């Protein structure tokens, strides 16, 4: 459980740093009389939203996925990896939907047309979490 929480925190930081990098406008590209966020401000804003989602929706989702994996015993490594990737993708999209549902007070159900980008971010965030979680086991195995 501690490993899942630490993975969620690391994933949140990496995810938010990446988003801030993609959305930051360098000084040289800025237009006059337009307000821009600093890189650190972008990271902090993204962390405020992403970290609770990782902790409150991502970690429990990962625990549920572990239960499902124990019940469905897959011996083929490649099939197991593909299965886990698909399940994490679905859980990321579902967590994003729940997050948007809460944030919009249910109004998201009235118009889902502009949410594709959010669902893509949720899928990327969940895959980031999954792969960092896998890497934590590989690092532990190499150390021990």
C-alpha positions in Angstrom: 0.0 0.0 0.0 2.8 2.4 0.8 4.4 1.6 -2.5 1.2 2.5 -4.3 0.9 5.8 -2.5 4.5 6.7 -3.2 4.0 5.7 -6.8 1.0 7.9 -7.0 2.9 10.9 -5.6 5.9 10.3 -8.0 3.5 9.8 -10.9 1.6 13.0 -10.0 4.8 15.0 -10.0 6.1 13.6 -13.3 2.7 14.0 -14.9 2.4 17.7 -13.7 5.9 18.5 -14.7 5.2 17.1 -18.2 2.0 19.1 -18.5 3.6 22.3 -17.3 6.4 21.8 -19.8 3.9 21.3 -22.7 1.8 24.3 -21.7 4.5 26.8 -20.6 5.1 29.8 -22.9 8.8 30.9 -22.8 9.6 34.6 -22.4 10.7 35.0 -26.0 7.3 33.7 -27.3 5.1 35.8 -25.1 2.9 38.5 -26.5 2.8 41.9 -24.8 0.0 42.7 -22.4 -1.0 39.1 -22.0 -0.8 37.3 -18.7 1.2 34.1 -18.6 1.8 31.6 -15.7 5.3 30.8 -14.7 6.5 27.2 -15.0 6.3 26.7 -11.2 2.8 28.1 -11.1 1.7 25.7 -13.8 3.2 22.8 -11.9 1.5 23.8 -8.7 -1.9 24.3 -10.3 -1.7 20.9 -12.0 -0.6 19.3 -8.7 -3.6 20.7 -6.9 -5.9 18.8 -9.3 -3.8 15.7 -10.2 -2.5 14.6 -6.8 -5.9 14.1 -5.2 -7.1 12.1 -8.3 -4.0 9.9 -8.1 -4.4 9.3 -4.4 -8.2 9.1 -4.0 -9.1 7.4 -7.3 -5.9 5.9 -8.6 -4.6 4.0 -5.6 -8.0 2.4 -4.9 -8.3 1.5 -8.6 -4.9 -0.1 -8.4 -5.9 -2.1 -5.4 -9.1 -3.3 -7.2 -7.0 -4.2 -10.3 -4.7 -6.3 -8.0 -7.7 -8.2 -6.7 -8.9 -8.8 -10.3 -5.4 -10.0 -11.3 -5.3 -12.5 -8.4 -8.6 -13.9 -9.5 -7.6 -14.1 -13.2 -4.3 -16.0 -13.2 -2.5 -15.3 -16.4 0.7 -17.2 -17.0 1.8 -15.7 -20.4 3.9 -12.6 -19.6 2.9 -10.7 -22.8 -0.8 -11.3 -22.4 -0.5 -10.4 -18.7 1.1 -7.1 -19.6 -1.4 -6.3 -22.3 -4.3 -7.2 -20.0 -2.9 -4.9 -17.2 -2.3 -2.0 -19.7 -5.9 -2.3 -20.9 -7.3 -2.4 -17.4 -5.2 0.5 -16.3 -6.3 2.5 -19.4 -10.0 1.8 -18.5 -9.5 2.7 -14.9 -7.7 6.0 -15.9 -10.6 6.9 -18.1 -13.1 6.0 -15.5 -11.3 8.0 -12.8 -11.2 11.0 -15.1 -14.9 10.6 -15.7 -15.6 10.5 -11.9 -13.3 13.5 -11.4 -15.1 15.5 -14.1 -18.5 14.4 -12.7 -17.6 15.7 -9.3 -15.9 18.9 -10.5 -18.9 19.8 -12.8 -21.5 18.9 -10.2 -23.0 16.3 -12.7 -23.3 18.7 -15.6 -20.7 16.8 -17.5 -23.4 14.2 -18.3 -25.2 16.8 -20.4 -22.3 17.4 -22.8 -19.4 15.0 -23.2 -18.3 16.4 -26.5 -15.4 18.5 -25.2 -14.0 15.9 -22.7 -11.9 13.8 -25.1 -8.7 15.5 -24.2 -9.4 15.0 -20.4 -10.0 11.3 -21.0 -6.7 11.1 -23.0 -4.9 12.7 -20.1 -6.5 10.3 -17.7 -5.4 7.4 -19.8 -1.8 8.7 -20.0 -1.8 9.4 -16.2 -2.9 5.8 -15.4 -0.3 4.3 -17.8 2.4 6.5 -16.2 1.4 5.2 -12.8 1.4 1.6 -14.0 4.8 1.8 -15.5 6.4 3.6 -12.6 4.8 0.9 -10.3 6.4 -1.8 -12.5 9.7 0.0 -12.4 9.7 0.2 -8.6 9.5 -3.6 -8.5 12.3 -3.9 -11.1 14.5 -1.6 -9.1 13.8 -3.5 -5.8 14.6 -6.8 -7.5 17.9 -5.4 -8.8 18.9 -4.1 -5.4 18.0 -7.3 -3.5 
